[in-house]
């Protein structure tokens, strides 16, 4: 057990760690394990959606939270539900009430032309959540679930998000982080992944683009949790020591730049080998060119000390060696 959350609170910081991945990959399990070990609170983007849908459709909790999420729905809401029905009116009224509770008064449910959104056909609790979240809520108030979740990050501490699915959610957290909190994300790979052409809903398609940090979950639960903890420790270390992690774009550009420099050095080295006549004795008695000697020194870390002082390179390098 760690006192990490206490350290974060003492420093007056907020750390947000969002976990992405396909359904059933271990997102909630990993977040709960990190909470158990380091402290903090677990939240979900979909918590408001689930609560609103359950109340609007008057569904037993098992259809939303429990073991009946994929089961056939009660006959009164099974099949096509006209957008003029009481269910959608309840949803929009509840959305307005919740937005006003956090000081947002720019949403008026009476101005929503619900007839433009078609008459959906529902088959399961999960199906209702997907349709209402993506086809209704997201269209009438794009950042509804984001602003509602963001309102919960009031006090210093560690917050885990166990259902990062959309790029828009990821971008919202990035854009709101400066001056508010330290934001990091990771994706779970290796379990329950579905090929692109077999994905049934957009909520199961965009998670791959929500982080460049991958936590593999393809063997034991202990190893899976340990991998998550390694990344958490790196995140916390950077946040508490005010060291910046580069964004996905920055890291991608950095990688391309490094690869380009390696190619240029290789070309220069090959050219030097052909023309250079200056040699120096090696430890084994063989002659090595100056360029080769410099390359050996670089491999031994002599010229890279400054790169290893702080930041992404040292952290990620340390993690990927394990």
PLY file of the C-alpha trace (Angstrom):
ply
format ascii 1.0
element vertex 322
property float x
property float y
property float z
element edge 321
property int vertex1
property int vertex2
end_header
0.00 0.00 0.00
1.31 3.45 -0.95
0.67 6.93 0.42
0.93 8.42 -3.07
-2.51 10.07 -2.94
-1.54 11.81 0.31
1.65 13.09 -1.31
-0.30 14.43 -4.27
-2.82 16.16 -1.99
-0.03 17.61 0.16
1.53 19.13 -2.96
-1.85 20.59 -3.91
-1.87 18.74 -7.24
-4.48 16.86 -9.24
-3.46 13.88 -11.36
-5.94 12.49 -13.89
-5.18 9.06 -15.37
-7.58 7.84 -18.04
-7.59 4.23 -19.24
-8.80 3.26 -22.71
-9.40 -0.12 -24.30
-12.10 -2.38 -25.76
-14.96 -3.63 -23.61
-13.88 -6.41 -21.26
-10.17 -5.56 -21.55
-9.69 -4.76 -17.84
-10.06 -0.96 -17.66
-12.14 -0.85 -14.48
-10.18 -3.71 -12.94
-6.87 -1.88 -13.48
-8.24 1.42 -12.13
-9.60 -0.28 -9.01
-6.25 -1.98 -8.44
-4.37 1.32 -8.78
-6.83 2.94 -6.36
-6.34 0.12 -3.88
-2.55 0.44 -4.07
-2.06 4.22 -4.41
-5.35 5.75 -3.22
-7.55 8.16 -5.13
-10.99 7.91 -6.73
-12.32 6.04 -9.79
-14.75 7.84 -12.11
-16.44 7.13 -15.44
-17.46 9.31 -18.36
-20.59 7.19 -18.68
-21.77 7.51 -15.07
-24.19 10.36 -15.82
-25.41 8.63 -18.99
-26.15 5.38 -17.15
-28.00 7.13 -14.34
-30.09 9.23 -16.75
-30.98 6.27 -18.99
-31.92 4.00 -16.10
-34.26 6.62 -14.69
-35.74 7.68 -18.03
-36.54 4.14 -19.18
-37.31 2.87 -15.66
-35.01 -0.11 -16.14
-33.86 -2.49 -13.40
-30.21 -1.77 -12.59
-29.07 -5.14 -13.97
-29.80 -3.93 -17.53
-27.46 -0.99 -17.07
-24.87 -2.02 -14.47
-25.24 -5.76 -13.99
-25.36 -9.08 -15.79
-28.32 -8.23 -18.09
-26.63 -5.54 -20.18
-26.75 -7.77 -23.26
-30.15 -9.37 -22.50
-33.38 -8.73 -24.37
-35.26 -5.70 -23.00
-38.69 -5.66 -21.37
-41.43 -5.65 -24.04
-42.59 -2.09 -23.27
-39.32 -0.61 -24.63
-38.23 -3.33 -27.01
-38.19 -2.41 -30.68
-38.73 0.99 -32.26
-39.19 3.90 -29.86
-40.48 7.15 -31.47
-38.37 10.21 -30.62
-41.54 11.96 -29.48
-41.94 9.49 -26.63
-41.70 10.39 -22.95
-38.34 8.64 -22.61
-36.37 11.20 -24.62
-38.16 14.12 -23.00
-37.09 12.75 -19.62
-33.49 12.44 -20.83
-33.31 16.02 -22.10
-34.96 17.48 -18.99
-32.52 15.57 -16.77
-29.56 16.78 -18.87
-30.65 20.39 -18.43
-31.12 19.94 -14.67
-27.64 18.45 -14.24
-25.93 21.12 -16.35
-27.59 23.87 -14.34
-26.41 22.21 -11.12
-22.79 22.93 -12.16
-23.52 26.46 -13.36
-24.09 25.82 -17.08
-27.33 27.47 -18.16
-26.92 27.56 -21.95
-28.90 24.35 -22.58
-32.69 24.46 -23.08
-34.29 21.10 -23.80
-37.38 22.79 -25.28
-35.31 23.99 -28.23
-34.20 20.51 -29.24
-35.90 19.19 -32.38
-35.91 15.55 -31.32
-37.80 14.49 -34.44
-34.58 15.00 -36.44
-32.85 12.08 -34.75
-34.95 9.22 -36.09
-36.76 6.42 -34.27
-34.17 4.00 -32.89
-34.72 0.29 -32.38
-33.38 -1.01 -29.09
-32.40 -4.59 -28.33
-30.46 -4.39 -25.05
-29.39 -2.11 -22.22
-25.97 -1.65 -23.81
-27.65 -0.78 -27.10
-29.70 1.97 -25.40
-26.61 3.43 -23.72
-24.67 3.48 -26.99
-27.46 5.12 -28.96
-28.46 7.71 -26.35
-24.83 8.60 -25.58
-23.65 8.90 -29.19
-26.73 9.71 -31.29
-28.60 11.93 -28.85
-26.49 13.41 -26.04
-23.37 13.89 -28.12
-25.34 15.69 -30.83
-27.43 18.00 -28.63
-24.58 18.83 -26.18
-21.28 17.46 -27.41
-19.27 17.75 -24.19
-22.05 16.86 -21.76
-20.35 13.83 -20.21
-16.97 15.63 -20.22
-18.14 18.75 -18.36
-20.11 16.67 -15.87
-17.08 14.50 -15.11
-14.74 17.49 -15.02
-16.93 19.04 -12.31
-15.94 16.19 -9.99
-12.22 17.09 -10.11
-12.51 19.85 -7.52
-9.94 18.89 -4.90
-6.27 17.84 -5.08
-5.69 14.11 -5.41
-5.50 11.23 -7.88
-8.44 10.53 -10.18
-8.76 7.49 -12.44
-11.14 7.35 -15.43
-12.02 3.78 -16.36
-13.84 4.27 -19.68
-11.90 6.54 -22.05
-13.36 5.68 -25.48
-13.54 8.72 -27.75
-10.88 11.03 -29.14
-13.14 13.98 -28.20
-12.93 12.91 -24.52
-9.15 12.61 -24.76
-8.85 16.04 -26.41
-11.17 17.63 -23.84
-8.95 16.44 -20.98
-5.80 17.61 -22.79
-7.28 21.07 -23.48
-8.50 21.53 -19.90
-5.35 20.24 -18.21
-3.13 23.39 -18.29
-3.42 25.15 -14.95
-5.96 22.62 -13.65
-4.42 19.15 -13.47
-1.77 16.77 -14.77
-3.33 14.48 -17.37
-2.02 11.09 -18.55
-3.65 8.27 -20.49
-2.90 4.67 -21.39
-4.56 1.99 -23.51
-4.96 -1.70 -22.75
-3.92 -4.00 -25.58
-3.97 -7.76 -26.03
-7.45 -8.64 -24.72
-10.85 -8.60 -26.44
-9.62 -6.51 -29.37
-11.91 -6.59 -32.40
-10.82 -6.12 -36.01
-11.88 -2.79 -37.50
-14.31 -4.34 -40.01
-16.12 -6.20 -37.20
-16.61 -3.25 -34.83
-20.31 -2.76 -34.15
-20.26 0.75 -32.67
-18.02 3.83 -32.81
-17.55 3.70 -29.03
-15.44 0.57 -29.59
-13.40 2.05 -32.46
-11.62 5.22 -31.31
-9.94 4.06 -28.10
-6.79 3.05 -29.99
-6.10 6.71 -30.75
-6.44 7.91 -27.15
-2.87 7.23 -25.98
0.59 6.13 -27.07
1.16 4.30 -23.74
0.19 0.64 -24.03
-0.43 -1.72 -21.11
-0.46 -5.33 -22.31
-3.04 -7.67 -20.80
-2.41 -11.07 -22.38
-1.10 -13.25 -19.55
-1.64 -13.18 -15.77
-3.63 -10.56 -13.84
-0.64 -9.96 -11.55
1.65 -9.10 -14.47
-1.07 -6.91 -15.96
-1.43 -4.95 -12.72
2.34 -4.65 -12.36
2.63 -3.13 -15.84
-0.05 -0.62 -14.95
1.78 0.30 -11.75
5.04 0.91 -13.63
3.37 3.46 -15.84
1.52 4.98 -12.89
4.81 5.45 -11.04
6.28 7.16 -14.10
3.26 9.47 -14.37
3.30 10.35 -10.66
7.07 10.89 -10.66
6.79 13.31 -13.55
3.79 15.13 -12.07
5.30 15.54 -8.60
8.68 16.62 -9.94
7.24 19.02 -12.53
8.71 17.17 -15.50
6.62 17.35 -18.66
5.60 14.35 -20.73
5.39 15.28 -24.41
2.08 14.92 -26.19
1.38 12.06 -28.61
2.19 14.36 -31.55
5.41 15.59 -29.91
6.59 12.06 -29.20
5.73 10.92 -32.73
7.65 13.85 -34.25
10.55 13.20 -31.86
10.68 9.56 -32.93
10.67 10.52 -36.63
13.43 13.06 -35.98
15.56 10.47 -34.15
15.09 7.95 -36.97
16.07 10.60 -39.52
19.21 11.49 -37.55
20.14 7.80 -37.31
19.78 7.41 -41.07
21.96 10.47 -41.69
24.64 9.26 -39.26
24.62 5.82 -40.84
25.14 7.36 -44.28
27.97 9.56 -42.96
29.52 6.55 -41.22
29.36 4.42 -44.37
30.89 7.23 -46.41
33.64 7.75 -43.82
34.53 4.07 -43.84
35.19 4.30 -47.56
37.40 7.41 -47.42
38.94 7.64 -43.93
42.53 6.50 -43.47
42.89 7.68 -39.86
42.65 4.76 -37.46
43.14 4.17 -33.76
44.04 0.94 -31.98
41.11 -0.80 -30.36
41.16 -2.70 -27.06
41.42 -5.95 -28.94
44.28 -4.78 -31.13
42.15 -4.20 -34.25
42.00 -0.86 -36.00
38.81 1.19 -35.68
37.97 4.35 -37.60
37.31 7.59 -35.76
33.65 7.45 -36.72
33.34 3.90 -35.40
35.05 4.93 -32.16
32.57 7.78 -31.71
29.71 5.39 -32.39
31.00 3.01 -29.70
31.33 5.87 -27.23
27.77 6.94 -27.97
26.48 3.38 -27.46
28.16 3.38 -24.05
26.15 6.45 -23.10
29.09 8.90 -23.06
27.41 11.41 -25.39
23.85 10.87 -24.17
24.09 11.94 -20.53
22.14 15.14 -21.09
19.31 13.24 -22.76
18.93 10.98 -19.72
18.60 13.68 -17.08
14.81 13.90 -17.07
11.62 13.47 -19.03
10.06 11.07 -21.42
13.14 9.36 -22.87
14.52 8.16 -19.54
11.12 7.16 -18.16
9.86 5.29 -21.20
13.26 3.74 -21.77
13.35 2.44 -18.24
9.87 0.95 -18.51
10.21 -0.76 -21.85
13.37 -2.58 -20.73
11.38 -4.46 -18.05
0 1
1 2
2 3
3 4
4 5
5 6
6 7
7 8
8 9
9 10
10 11
11 12
12 13
13 14
14 15
15 16
16 17
17 18
18 19
19 20
20 21
21 22
22 23
23 24
24 25
25 26
26 27
27 28
28 29
29 30
30 31
31 32
32 33
33 34
34 35
35 36
36 37
37 38
38 39
39 40
40 41
41 42
42 43
43 44
44 45
45 46
46 47
47 48
48 49
49 50
50 51
51 52
52 53
53 54
54 55
55 56
56 57
57 58
58 59
59 60
60 61
61 62
62 63
63 64
64 65
65 66
66 67
67 68
68 69
69 70
70 71
71 72
72 73
73 74
74 75
75 76
76 77
77 78
78 79
79 80
80 81
81 82
82 83
83 84
84 85
85 86
86 87
87 88
88 89
89 90
90 91
91 92
92 93
93 94
94 95
95 96
96 97
97 98
98 99
99 100
100 101
101 102
102 103
103 104
104 105
105 106
106 107
107 108
108 109
109 110
110 111
111 112
112 113
113 114
114 115
115 116
116 117
117 118
118 119
119 120
120 121
121 122
122 123
123 124
124 125
125 126
126 127
127 128
128 129
129 130
130 131
131 132
132 133
133 134
134 135
135 136
136 137
137 138
138 139
139 140
140 141
141 142
142 143
143 144
144 145
145 146
146 147
147 148
148 149
149 150
150 151
151 152
152 153
153 154
154 155
155 156
156 157
157 158
158 159
159 160
160 161
161 162
162 163
163 164
164 165
165 166
166 167
167 168
168 169
169 170
170 171
171 172
172 173
173 174
174 175
175 176
176 177
177 178
178 179
179 180
180 181
181 182
182 183
183 184
184 185
185 186
186 187
187 188
188 189
189 190
190 191
191 192
192 193
193 194
194 195
195 196
196 197
197 198
198 199
199 200
200 201
201 202
202 203
203 204
204 205
205 206
206 207
207 208
208 209
209 210
210 211
211 212
212 213
213 214
214 215
215 216
216 217
217 218
218 219
219 220
220 221
221 222
222 223
223 224
224 225
225 226
226 227
227 228
228 229
229 230
230 231
231 232
232 233
233 234
234 235
235 236
236 237
237 238
238 239
239 240
240 241
241 242
242 243
243 244
244 245
245 246
246 247
247 248
248 249
249 250
250 251
251 252
252 253
253 254
254 255
255 256
256 257
257 258
258 259
259 260
260 261
261 262
262 263
263 264
264 265
265 266
266 267
267 268
268 269
269 270
270 271
271 272
272 273
273 274
274 275
275 276
276 277
277 278
278 279
279 280
280 281
281 282
282 283
283 284
284 285
285 286
286 287
287 288
288 289
289 290
290 291
291 292
292 293
293 294
294 295
295 296
296 297
297 298
298 299
299 300
300 301
301 302
302 303
303 304
304 305
305 306
306 307
307 308
308 309
309 310
310 311
311 312
312 313
313 314
314 315
315 316
316 317
317 318
318 319
319 320
320 321
